[in-house]
């Protein structure tokens, strides 16, 4: 026994339960050839070697750190990932996984790779932070932010109308339209005034009868555009 004092060994065990009533991230773990025959209820509780911030799942294979061959007071390490072959060589060298598991049939993951940057997945929602852009995904919708561009929608490449500049431009169009209506009415009035012969008198009568209703109708329509234009500015979304 004296020869084993200060001895540190690392084994691999299977997590049997994480239901720690004290909520101190303790786990009961079975180690083959050492504690696998002990009933789960009687297995010792192991504290995390990385501090109180990590909790594996039942069935995970994790490292177990044992001091002096005493399996009653061991510590456990992180889950052993047996398959990372899908990572490229560059991504493998820089890979960092903080959290990765399925909860209620939804994937929850927080990780880093060189090719994707920081990736946070929460079910149908995902955030990807790269060196030159940030992208948020929600099902088929996405928002992408770069140094000089914000793309709204599912990889949408159509430019958006600028807020205040767009409203100002529409106001100018409405004003131009009202000036056109006024000039048109003045022209019709001048034509009607000039129609003094028996041959042109019918033109004068027709123009005079239609000018007033037409002017009122076009003016009302233009007035509606003026009022509607006041409501198209968003109070919560701004574009730089």
GIQUI-V669618 format. One line per field, one symbol per residue. ss: DSSP state (H for helix, E for strand, L for the rest). phi: phi as a letter, one per 20 degrees, with the letter a starting at -180 (. if undefined). burial: # if it has 9 or more other ideal C-beta (glycine too) atoms within 8 Angstrom, else .. Layout:
ss = ???
phi = ???
burial = ???
This chain:
ss = LHHHLLLEEEEEEEEEELLLLLLLLLEEEEELLLLLLLLHHHLLEEEELLLLLLLLLLLLEEEEEEELLLHHHLEEEEELLLLLLLLLHHHHHHLEEEEEEEELLEEEEEEEELLLEEEEEELLEEEEELLLEEEEEELLEEEEEELLLEEELLLLLLLLLLHHHHHHHHHHHHHHHHHHHHHHHHHHHHHHHHLLLLLLHHHHHHHHHHHHHHHHHHHHHHHHHHHHHLLLLLLLLLLL
phi = .ffefnedcddccdfebdfefeldmfcdcddgmccfefggfdffedeffenebbcfdfnfecfcdddlldfecfcddefeeeccffeffffffdfcdebaadclmdfcbcbccffdmecddcmedbccddfdaccdccleebcddcfcbcddnelfdefeffgfffffffffffffffffffffffffffffffedegfdggfffffffeffffffffffffffffffffdeffecdcde
burial = ......#..####.##.#.#....#######...#....#..##.###.....#.##..########...#..####..#......#...##.##.#........#.######..######...####.#...####....####.....#...........#..##..##..#..##..#...#..##.##..#....##.##..#...#..##..##..#..##..#...........
